[in-house]
Amino acid sequence: MTERWFVVDANPGSVFQAAYEISRLGVEVYAPKFSLRIRKGRRSQVVYRPMLITYLFVRFSHDHPRWPDIFSRRGVRTMMVDAMQRPKPVPDEQIAIVREIEAGLNAEVHERVPLTYGQAVDIISGNFAGYKAIITRADHTPSVSVRATVFGRATPVTLPREHVRPLAA
C-alpha cells in the first residue's frame, strides 16, 4: 500500500513531544517549525517553535502495523478523519506548500511591531501573506500566536512577530 500524509492534532504545547512519541513507532513525522534568535544581554540562543500550534503531519500506509497506536501516544489529541472515522489523507501538494511556508518563515527578518491580545492583524510576510488573523497570544517573546483560516478552518498558527501588522482602524 502507498504511504500518505495525515494530520495529527496534538495537545497545545505538545507538538514536539507528540512528534517524538510518534516517531518511536517507526512512523515518519513532519512537525513544521520556525527558529527564533532570542537575545539575553550579550548572549543569544536559537529556539524552535511549532509553525502550526497543534498540528503535525505523519506519513504511513494503512498496512503499517503500529499506525493505530498513534492515537495513544503522549501529546496526541486526535487525527483528522473522514466520515468513516479513518484517517483522512493530505495531498502531497499541500505538504509541499507547508514546507514552502516553513522555509519562508525561517528566511525573513522584519522590524518588531507592538501587538496585543484580540487585535486584528494582516499577515504581511511569508507564504501566509495576505491573510487576516486575530492575535491569541502576544507576550514579550519574538513570536505571536494568531487564529487564521488555513485548510478551510480556523487554525492556530505561531508566527514571528514581524510577520504581522495591525489592521488600520
N, C-alpha and C positions, 0 to 999 in steps of 0.2 A: 504494500500500500504506500502511497505517496505521502511524504511529510508535508504538513501545512502549518501555518502560523495561527495561533489562537490568542485571545486576550484573557489575561488573568486580572481580576480586581483584588488588590491587596488592601489590607487594613491601612488607614492613614499612618504615615510614618514608618511603614514596614515593607516598602517596596524592595529595598536591597536585601533585607532578611528573607523575604519570600523568594526572591530570585536565588539566593544561596541555597535555601532549603529545597527548592525545585530542582536546581542543578545537581543536587546529591542523588536525585532519582535517575540521572543519566539523560535528562531532557534538556535540549538546547534552550537557553533563556536569553532574552534581549530586554534589558531594562534601560530605556533611553535616559541619558543624564547629561548634565552640563557642569562645567567646572567653574569655580569662583576663586579668585585670589582674595584672601582676607588678610588685611594688614593689622598687626597689633604692635604699635610702636615701630621699631626698626625691623621687626620680624614679619614675615608673611608666610602664608601656607595656602596650598590649594586644597579645596574641599569639593566634593561632588554632591550634587543634589539631583533627585529624580526630576526628569522633564515633565512627566505626567504623574501627578501626586500619588495616585493609587493604582495606576495601570502599568503592566509589563506584558511582554509577549513571550509565548513558549512555542516551540516547534516540535511536533511529533506526528506520528501516524497513529491511527486508531488501533493498530495491532501492536503498539508498544505495550509491553506487559505492565508497566507501572504508571501509565498516564492517569488512571483514576485516583492514584494516591496524591495527585496534585491538590485535590480538594481538602486533604487532611494536613497539609504542610503548615507549619507555623507562619503566620503573617498573611496567609491566603484567606480572603473572604469568599470569593466565588469565581466563576468563569462566565464569560458571555456565552449564552446558549441559545439554540434555536427553539422553535415551537415544540420540538420533540425532546427537549431537555438534553440535547447533545451539544458539545462544544461547537460554537459557530466559527468557521474558519475566516481569517482575514486574508484578502488577496495580497500576493507578494508585492504588487504595485503600491499598496498603501504602506506596507512596511518600508519600502524604498523611500516614500515621501517622508515618513517619520525619521528615517536615517538622515535625509537631507536637512530636515528641520533641526535635528540634533547637531549636525555639522555647522549649520548657520548660527545656532545659539553659541557654540563654542568659538566661533571665528570673529564675532563682532564685539566691539567695546564702545560704549557711549557715555555721555555725562550722566551723573546721578541726578534724579528729579525727586522732589518731595511727594509722597503719596500717603493716603490714609485709607483705613478700612471702609468698605462700602462705596468707594469712589469709582465712577465710571471712567474707563480709560480706553484709548486706542492703542493697539499693539502696532508699533511703528517699525520694528526691525525683525529680521529673521524671516522664516517661512510662515509665521503666524501673522505677518504684517497685513494690516487691513481689517483684522477682526476687532470687534469691540468686546470689552470684558468688564467685569466688576472685581475690584480688589477684595480678596478674602483674608489676606494677611500682608501687612506692610510694616514690619518692625524695623529694627536698625541693621538688619543683615543686607547683603548685596542683592538678595533676590526678593521677589514678591510672589504671592500666590493669587491667581485670578480664576474666575469661573468663566470659561468661554465655550462656545459651541464647537465641538470637534467630533467628527464622525457622526454628526446629526443629533448629538445630545450634549447637554450641559456637562462639561468636563473640567475638573480642577486641573490647573496647569501651573507649574512653577517656572518663572522667567527671571532673567536678570532684570533688575530694577530699571536699567537703562533702555530696555526694550518696550517700555510703555510710556505714554504721555497722557496727562489728564485731558479729558474732553473739555472743549471750550464751553463755558456756561451760557 
